[in-house]
Amino acid sequence: MSYSTKPESTQEHPLSIAAREYSSQPALHEGNTAYTYATLHLLSQRFAIALLNRGVQSGQIVALGNLSTREMIITIWACLLGGFIVFPLNVRFPLTSLTQILSEINPALIISTSSFAAHKTVPFSDINRVETELPATKLRAYDGFAGASILMTSGSSGDAKFVVHSHSNHIESAIGSNQNIVLTSADSWVLSLPLYHVGGLSILFRCALVGAAIVIPDSQQSLLRDVEVQKATHVSLVATQLQRFMQDKTGPGILHRMKAILVGGSAITPILIQQALDHKLPIHVSYGSTEMASQITTTRGDNRASALRNSGQVLLGRDVIISHEGEILAKGVTLAMGYWESSGLVDLRDKNGWFHTGDVGYTNVHGELTVTGRVDNQFISGGENVQPEHIEHILCKIPGIINAIIIPQPDEEFGARPVAFLEIQEDAPDSKEITKQLRNHVPGYMLPVAYYEFPATVMEIGFKISREDLTKLIRSENKHLHAL
């Protein structure tokens, strides 16, 4: 499939364009306060000049730590206006992990209320109140193909990678998204994902391109209430968030009034999708990656039922093919510049320009992509290949099972046997009944030899359950696992 387009070079920063074309339109809603695009641009521009005054040079890395969401947005745009590379930190990581990350990246400056040893750290307020002396013309000329951001990602192995995107990568990603999910200056998108996550950062660009507003969630109330109170039209959710919304008695009614609900980040159970469709929610199921600057494929609004079968068609600016081994390969104008290492950028493309996603899947005659699993999740049991996601998909069709993860348990005779971790409701069947129902759909070597409830301790920092942590629990023969 080929749906890519060549990036168009622009001489002006997207926030500068928004400040001119949508100057009086609200850019941010924070409680009862609104900031227009003209105001946001002015605040970000002044902050960029203040960073220059502190000696930060174009092309250097600025890390962002403990900041309010409004401060984070202003600082991100300031870095992009100033030609700095912004690196939003996931401050939910332990301090030891953050210290190691910062020692690898070695930013020129950290903006945070928390200080980090051996690194220059300044609070947002200290920079923001400094009188700016340089005129805006002293800011570096905008270069859409220069490095703009670093986002951290990790595969199933848990090894961290630092993905570097250009301004153009983010802009082209937003263009493709906005072509599929209509967004106008009369709309507002809830910032429901963190800005250290590509799904959160991409919202800034989508909104800026069309003059739409961003709704900053109120930490004192639920995200669902933010949607309701601010009358938001768009929201990005991971499956866990959508599940919680659907369990709230007022949730389906509130979500029904929205224009678009973009769901991605991890596999979504058919039961959850069907519930959303039954309530006629405007859902769009997507498949993407950090390396591809968010969405690669997304379902269309005029064919919502396809979400039960696939993750939609390839968006503008992206290309996808399936390798002979069944792996999903992607490329396009949204593909990142490379992985950051101290020695320089590491290319993430193969010799033909494709990025190997590590995911397995297939496309149908309409070009719609179905993701069936991860290459590195597959294991062998008794000489047979076991794709965990295939078993998980069937498990999640059983009433009472919300989520499922299959992990290989070492076995002397078979090499490995599948073990199931489940998130269940009160009416879920017992393990014998689950096995009975599974037996109708999978061969014997795919039947789990044990079932456990998800331990609270294995929730990964972010939005996904860590297979790596579950695997460690199994191999350590943890006695605290709660068997069904």
C-alpha positions as CSV (number, residue, x, y, z in Angstrom):
1,M,0.0,0.0,0.0
2,S,1.2,3.5,-0.7
3,Y,-0.5,6.5,0.7
4,S,2.5,8.7,1.4
5,T,3.0,12.3,0.4
6,K,6.1,14.4,0.3
7,P,6.4,16.9,3.2
8,E,5.9,20.5,2.2
9,S,8.6,22.9,3.5
10,T,7.3,25.9,5.4
11,Q,9.1,29.0,6.5
12,E,7.0,29.6,9.6
13,H,6.4,27.7,12.8
14,P,2.9,26.2,13.1
15,L,2.3,28.0,16.4
16,S,3.2,31.3,14.7
17,I,0.8,30.6,11.9
18,A,-2.0,29.7,14.4
19,A,-1.3,32.9,16.4
20,R,-1.9,34.9,13.2
21,E,-4.8,33.0,11.6
22,Y,-6.6,32.0,14.9
23,S,-5.3,34.8,17.2
24,S,-8.5,35.2,19.2
25,Q,-9.5,31.6,19.2
26,P,-8.9,29.7,22.5
27,A,-5.8,27.5,22.4
28,L,-6.1,26.2,26.0
29,H,-9.0,25.7,28.4
30,E,-7.9,25.3,32.0
31,G,-10.8,25.4,34.3
32,N,-12.6,28.7,33.8
33,T,-9.6,30.3,32.2
34,A,-9.0,30.4,28.4
35,Y,-5.7,31.3,26.7
36,T,-6.0,32.4,23.1
37,Y,-3.5,31.4,20.4
38,A,-2.1,34.9,20.4
39,T,-1.5,34.7,24.1
40,L,0.0,31.2,24.0
41,H,2.4,32.2,21.2
42,L,3.5,35.3,23.1
43,L,4.1,33.4,26.4
44,S,6.0,30.6,24.5
45,Q,8.0,33.1,22.6
46,R,9.0,35.0,25.7
47,F,10.0,31.8,27.4
48,A,12.1,30.8,24.4
49,I,14.0,34.1,24.6
50,A,14.5,33.6,28.3
51,L,16.0,30.2,27.6
52,L,18.4,31.8,25.1
53,N,19.3,34.4,27.8
54,R,20.3,31.5,30.0
55,G,22.7,30.2,27.5
56,V,20.7,27.4,25.9
57,Q,21.7,27.1,22.3
58,S,19.7,25.9,19.3
59,G,19.9,22.2,18.8
60,Q,20.5,21.5,22.5
61,I,18.3,19.3,24.6
62,V,15.9,20.7,27.3
63,A,14.4,18.1,29.6
64,L,11.0,18.8,31.3
65,G,10.3,17.3,34.7
66,N,7.6,18.2,37.3
67,L,5.5,20.9,35.7
68,S,1.9,21.6,35.5
69,T,0.2,20.7,32.2
70,R,-0.1,24.4,31.3
71,E,3.6,25.0,32.1
72,M,4.5,21.9,30.1
73,I,2.6,23.1,27.0
74,I,4.1,26.6,27.1
75,T,7.6,25.1,27.6
76,I,7.2,22.6,24.8
77,W,6.1,25.3,22.3
78,A,8.9,27.5,23.6
79,C,11.5,24.9,22.9
80,L,10.1,24.3,19.4
81,L,10.1,28.1,18.7
82,G,13.6,28.5,20.0
83,G,15.1,25.6,18.0
84,F,15.8,23.5,21.2
85,I,15.0,19.8,21.3
86,V,12.4,19.1,24.0
87,F,12.5,16.0,26.1
88,P,9.4,15.5,28.3
89,L,10.3,13.2,31.2
90,N,8.0,10.5,32.6
91,V,8.4,11.7,36.2
92,R,6.5,8.6,37.4
93,F,9.7,6.6,36.9
94,P,11.8,6.0,40.1
95,L,14.4,8.7,40.7
96,T,17.2,6.1,40.1
97,S,15.8,5.4,36.6
98,L,15.4,9.1,35.8
99,T,19.0,9.8,37.0
100,Q,20.3,7.1,34.6
101,I,18.2,8.4,31.7
102,L,19.4,12.0,32.3
103,S,23.0,10.8,32.4
104,E,22.6,9.2,29.0
105,I,20.8,12.2,27.4
106,N,22.8,14.9,29.3
107,P,20.4,17.8,28.6
108,A,21.7,21.4,28.6
109,L,18.9,22.3,31.1
110,I,16.1,20.6,33.1
111,I,13.0,22.6,33.8
112,S,11.4,21.1,36.9
113,T,10.3,21.8,40.5
114,S,12.4,18.8,41.5
115,S,16.2,19.0,41.2
116,F,18.4,16.3,39.7
117,A,21.9,15.8,40.9
118,A,24.7,16.6,38.5
119,H,22.3,18.4,36.1
120,K,21.4,22.1,35.9
121,T,17.7,22.3,37.0
122,V,15.6,25.5,37.0
123,P,11.9,25.8,38.0
124,F,9.5,27.1,35.4
125,S,8.6,30.1,37.6
126,D,12.3,31.3,37.7
127,I,12.6,31.4,34.0
128,N,9.2,32.8,33.4
129,R,9.7,35.9,35.6
130,V,13.0,36.9,34.0
131,E,12.8,40.0,32.0
132,T,13.5,39.2,28.3
133,E,16.0,41.4,26.6
134,L,16.4,39.8,23.2
135,P,13.9,40.6,20.5
136,A,11.9,37.7,19.0
137,T,13.9,38.1,15.7
138,K,16.9,36.7,17.6
139,L,15.2,33.3,17.7
140,R,16.6,30.8,15.3
141,A,14.9,30.7,11.9
142,Y,12.4,27.9,11.8
143,D,13.6,24.6,10.2
144,G,10.9,22.0,9.9
145,F,13.4,19.2,9.3
146,A,15.5,19.9,12.4
147,G,15.2,17.8,15.5
148,A,12.2,18.9,17.6
149,S,11.6,16.3,20.3
150,I,12.9,13.2,22.1
151,L,10.4,10.6,23.3
152,M,11.3,7.5,25.2
153,T,9.9,4.2,24.2
154,S,10.7,0.5,25.0
155,G,9.9,-2.8,23.4
156,S,8.9,-6.1,25.1
157,S,12.6,-6.4,26.3
158,G,12.1,-3.3,28.4
159,D,15.3,-1.6,26.9
160,A,14.7,2.1,26.6
161,K,15.1,3.8,23.3
162,F,15.1,7.6,22.7
163,V,13.2,8.5,19.5
164,V,14.1,11.8,17.8
165,H,11.4,13.5,15.7
166,S,11.6,16.5,13.5
167,H,9.0,19.3,13.5
168,S,7.9,18.0,10.1
169,N,7.4,14.5,11.5
170,H,4.9,15.8,14.0
171,I,3.2,18.1,11.5
172,E,2.7,15.5,8.9
173,S,1.3,13.1,11.5
174,A,-1.2,15.8,12.5
175,I,-2.1,16.4,8.8
176,G,-2.9,12.8,8.2
177,S,-4.9,12.5,11.4
178,N,-6.9,15.6,10.7
179,Q,-7.8,14.4,7.2
180,N,-9.3,11.3,8.7
181,I,-10.8,12.7,11.9
182,V,-12.3,16.1,11.2
183,L,-11.1,18.8,13.6
184,T,-11.9,22.5,13.3
185,S,-11.3,25.7,15.1
186,A,-14.7,25.3,16.8
187,D,-13.6,22.0,18.4
188,S,-11.7,21.1,21.5
189,W,-9.5,18.0,22.3
190,V,-9.0,16.8,25.9
191,L,-5.4,16.3,26.7
192,S,-6.1,12.9,28.2
193,L,-2.7,11.4,27.6
194,P,0.6,12.6,29.1
195,L,2.9,14.8,27.0
196,Y,5.8,12.4,27.4
197,H,3.7,10.0,25.4
198,V,3.5,10.5,21.6
199,G,-0.3,10.2,21.8
200,G,-0.3,13.3,24.1
201,L,2.3,15.4,22.3
202,S,0.5,14.8,18.9
203,I,-2.6,16.5,20.2
204,L,-0.7,19.9,20.4
205,F,0.1,19.7,16.7
206,R,-3.4,18.6,15.6
207,C,-5.0,21.4,17.4
208,A,-2.5,24.1,16.3
209,L,-2.9,23.3,12.6
210,V,-6.6,24.1,12.7
211,G,-7.0,26.5,15.6
212,A,-8.7,23.9,17.9
213,A,-8.5,24.2,21.6
214,I,-6.9,21.9,24.1
215,V,-8.7,21.1,27.3
216,I,-6.4,20.7,30.2
217,P,-7.8,18.1,32.6
218,D,-8.7,19.2,36.2
219,S,-6.7,17.0,38.6
220,Q,-9.5,17.5,41.2
221,Q,-12.1,15.7,39.1
222,S,-12.4,12.8,36.8
223,L,-11.5,12.9,33.1
224,L,-15.1,12.1,32.3
225,R,-16.3,15.2,34.2
226,D,-13.7,17.3,32.2
227,V,-15.3,16.1,29.0
228,E,-18.7,16.9,30.2
229,V,-18.0,20.3,31.8
230,Q,-15.8,21.7,29.0
231,K,-18.1,20.2,26.3
232,A,-15.1,18.7,24.6
233,T,-15.6,17.3,21.1
234,H,-12.5,15.0,20.8
235,V,-10.6,12.8,23.1
236,S,-7.7,10.2,22.9
237,L,-8.0,7.2,25.1
238,V,-6.2,3.9,25.8
239,A,-8.4,0.9,26.3
240,T,-8.2,1.1,30.1
241,Q,-9.6,4.6,30.1
242,L,-12.4,3.7,27.7
243,Q,-13.2,0.7,29.9
244,R,-13.5,3.0,33.0
245,F,-15.7,5.5,31.1
246,M,-18.0,2.7,30.0
247,Q,-18.4,1.4,33.6
248,D,-19.5,4.8,34.8
249,K,-23.3,5.0,34.5
250,T,-23.1,8.4,32.9
251,G,-20.1,7.6,30.7
252,P,-21.8,6.3,27.5
253,G,-24.2,9.3,27.5
254,I,-21.4,11.8,27.8
255,L,-19.2,10.2,25.2
256,H,-22.1,9.9,22.8
257,R,-22.2,13.7,22.5
258,M,-18.6,13.9,21.3
259,K,-17.5,14.0,17.7
260,A,-14.5,11.6,17.9
261,I,-13.0,9.2,20.4
262,L,-9.6,8.0,19.3
263,V,-8.6,4.7,20.9
264,G,-5.2,3.1,20.7
265,G,-2.0,2.4,22.6
266,S,-2.7,-1.3,23.2
267,A,-5.0,-4.1,22.1
268,I,-8.7,-3.4,22.6
269,T,-11.0,-6.2,23.5
270,P,-13.9,-7.0,21.1
271,I,-16.3,-6.8,24.0
272,L,-15.3,-3.3,24.7
273,I,-15.5,-2.2,21.1
274,Q,-18.9,-3.8,20.8
275,Q,-20.1,-2.0,23.9
276,A,-19.0,1.3,22.3
277,L,-20.7,0.5,19.1
278,D,-23.9,-0.5,20.9
279,H,-24.0,2.9,22.5
280,K,-23.3,4.5,19.0
281,L,-20.1,6.1,20.3
282,P,-17.9,7.9,17.6
283,I,-14.9,5.7,18.1
284,H,-11.9,5.4,15.9
285,V,-9.5,2.5,16.6
286,S,-5.9,3.1,15.7
287,Y,-2.6,1.4,15.4
288,G,0.6,3.3,15.7
289,S,4.0,3.7,17.2
290,T,6.3,6.2,18.8
291,E,8.7,5.9,15.9
292,M,5.9,6.8,13.4
293,A,4.8,9.9,15.5
294,S,1.6,8.3,16.6
295,Q,-1.1,6.9,14.3
296,I,-0.2,4.7,11.3
297,T,-3.7,3.4,10.6
298,T,-7.1,4.4,12.0
299,T,-10.6,3.4,11.3
300,R,-12.9,5.8,9.5
301,G,-16.0,7.5,10.8
302,D,-18.2,6.2,8.0
303,N,-17.3,2.6,8.8
304,R,-17.1,2.3,12.6
305,A,-18.1,-1.4,12.7
306,S,-14.7,-2.2,11.1
307,A,-13.1,-1.5,14.5
308,L,-14.3,-5.0,15.5
309,R,-12.1,-6.5,12.7
310,N,-9.2,-4.3,12.2
311,S,-7.3,-1.0,12.9
312,G,-8.4,0.8,9.8
313,Q,-6.6,2.1,6.7
314,V,-3.2,3.7,6.3
315,L,-3.3,7.4,6.9
316,L,-1.9,10.1,4.6
317,G,1.9,10.3,4.9
318,R,2.4,6.7,5.8
319,D,3.2,3.5,3.9
320,V,2.7,-0.1,5.2
321,I,3.7,-3.5,3.8
322,I,3.7,-6.9,5.3
323,S,7.0,-8.8,5.2
324,H,7.3,-12.5,4.1
325,E,7.5,-13.3,7.8
326,G,4.3,-11.5,8.5
327,E,5.9,-8.5,10.2
328,I,4.3,-5.0,9.7
329,L,6.8,-2.6,8.1
330,A,6.2,1.1,8.0
331,K,7.7,4.2,6.5
332,G,6.7,7.7,5.4
333,V,7.1,11.4,6.2
334,T,6.1,10.7,9.9
335,L,8.9,8.3,10.5
336,A,11.4,9.6,13.1
337,M,14.8,10.8,12.3
338,G,16.4,8.0,14.4
339,Y,17.3,6.8,17.8
340,W,19.3,9.2,20.0
341,E,22.7,7.9,21.3
342,S,25.6,9.8,22.7
343,S,27.6,9.0,19.5
344,G,24.8,10.4,17.3
345,L,21.5,9.4,15.6
346,V,21.1,5.7,14.9
347,D,19.0,5.1,11.7
348,L,15.9,3.0,12.4
349,R,15.3,2.1,8.7
350,D,16.4,-1.1,6.9
351,K,18.3,-0.8,3.6
352,N,15.0,-0.3,1.7
353,G,13.9,2.5,4.0
354,W,11.4,0.5,6.1
355,F,10.9,0.6,9.9
356,H,10.4,-2.9,11.4
357,T,7.6,-2.4,13.9
358,G,8.0,-5.8,15.6
359,D,4.3,-6.4,15.2
360,V,2.7,-9.2,13.2
361,G,-0.4,-8.6,11.1
362,Y,-2.1,-8.7,7.7
363,T,-4.2,-6.4,5.4
364,N,-7.4,-7.1,3.6
365,V,-8.5,-6.2,0.1
366,H,-9.6,-2.8,1.3
367,G,-6.1,-2.0,2.7
368,E,-7.3,-2.3,6.3
369,L,-4.7,-3.6,8.8
370,T,-5.3,-6.3,11.4
371,V,-2.6,-6.6,14.1
372,T,-2.3,-10.2,15.5
373,G,0.6,-9.9,17.9
374,R,4.3,-9.1,18.5
375,V,7.1,-11.0,16.8
376,D,9.0,-11.1,20.1
377,N,6.0,-12.4,22.1
378,Q,5.8,-15.7,20.2
379,F,7.2,-18.8,21.9
380,I,7.4,-22.5,21.2
381,S,5.6,-25.2,23.2
382,G,6.3,-28.8,22.4
383,G,7.6,-27.8,19.0
384,E,4.5,-25.7,18.1
385,N,4.5,-21.9,17.7
386,V,2.3,-20.1,20.2
387,Q,1.2,-16.5,19.5
388,P,0.0,-15.2,22.8
389,E,-2.3,-12.5,21.3
390,H,-4.3,-15.2,19.5
391,I,-5.2,-16.8,22.8
392,E,-5.8,-13.4,24.5
393,H,-8.2,-12.4,21.8
394,I,-10.3,-15.5,22.4
395,L,-10.2,-15.2,26.2
396,C,-11.5,-11.6,26.0
397,K,-14.6,-12.8,24.1
398,I,-15.6,-14.8,27.2
399,P,-18.1,-12.8,29.3
400,G,-16.6,-11.5,32.5
401,I,-13.0,-11.3,31.2
402,I,-11.9,-7.7,30.6
403,N,-8.3,-8.2,29.7
404,A,-5.9,-11.1,29.2
405,I,-2.1,-11.6,28.9
406,I,-0.5,-14.9,28.1
407,I,3.0,-15.5,29.4
408,P,5.3,-18.6,28.7
409,Q,6.1,-20.6,31.8
410,P,9.3,-22.7,31.6
411,D,8.6,-26.4,31.3
412,E,11.1,-29.3,31.2
413,E,9.0,-31.4,28.8
414,F,7.5,-28.8,26.4
415,G,10.0,-26.0,26.7
416,A,7.3,-23.6,27.7
417,R,3.6,-23.7,28.5
418,P,1.1,-20.8,28.4
419,V,-0.1,-19.2,31.6
420,A,-2.9,-16.6,31.6
421,F,-3.2,-13.4,33.6
422,L,-6.7,-12.0,33.6
423,E,-8.5,-8.9,34.6
424,I,-12.0,-10.2,35.5
425,Q,-15.4,-9.0,36.6
426,E,-17.4,-10.6,39.4
427,D,-19.4,-12.8,37.0
428,A,-16.3,-14.3,35.4
429,P,-16.3,-18.1,35.0
430,D,-13.8,-20.2,37.0
431,S,-10.7,-21.7,35.4
432,K,-12.3,-25.0,34.5
433,E,-15.1,-23.3,32.6
434,I,-12.6,-20.9,30.9
435,T,-10.6,-23.9,29.7
436,K,-13.8,-25.6,28.5
437,Q,-14.7,-22.6,26.4
438,L,-11.2,-22.2,25.1
439,R,-11.0,-25.8,24.0
440,N,-13.6,-25.1,21.3
441,H,-11.3,-22.5,19.7
442,V,-7.6,-23.5,20.2
443,P,-5.6,-26.7,20.1
444,G,-4.5,-28.3,23.3
445,Y,-0.9,-26.9,23.4
446,M,-2.4,-23.4,23.5
447,L,-4.5,-24.1,26.6
448,P,-3.2,-22.2,29.6
449,V,-1.9,-24.5,32.4
450,A,-2.8,-21.8,35.0
451,Y,-4.9,-18.7,35.4
452,Y,-4.0,-15.7,37.7
453,E,-5.6,-12.4,38.4
454,F,-3.4,-9.4,37.4
455,P,-1.3,-8.4,40.4
456,A,-1.5,-4.7,41.3
457,T,2.3,-4.5,41.4
458,V,2.8,-5.2,37.7
459,M,1.1,-2.1,36.2
460,E,3.8,-0.5,34.0
461,I,4.5,3.2,34.5
462,G,2.2,4.6,31.8
463,F,-0.8,2.7,30.3
464,K,0.2,-0.8,29.5
465,I,0.7,-3.9,31.6
466,S,4.2,-5.1,31.4
467,R,4.7,-8.6,30.0
468,E,8.3,-8.4,31.2
469,D,7.2,-8.0,34.8
470,L,4.6,-10.8,34.5
471,T,7.3,-13.1,33.1
472,K,9.6,-12.3,36.0
473,L,6.7,-13.2,38.4
474,I,6.2,-16.6,36.7
475,R,9.9,-17.4,36.6
476,S,10.4,-16.5,40.3
477,E,7.6,-18.8,41.3
478,N,6.0,-15.9,43.2
479,K,3.7,-17.3,45.9
480,H,1.6,-14.2,46.1
481,L,-0.1,-14.7,42.8
482,H,-3.9,-15.1,43.1
483,A,-5.0,-18.2,41.2
484,L,-8.5,-18.4,39.8
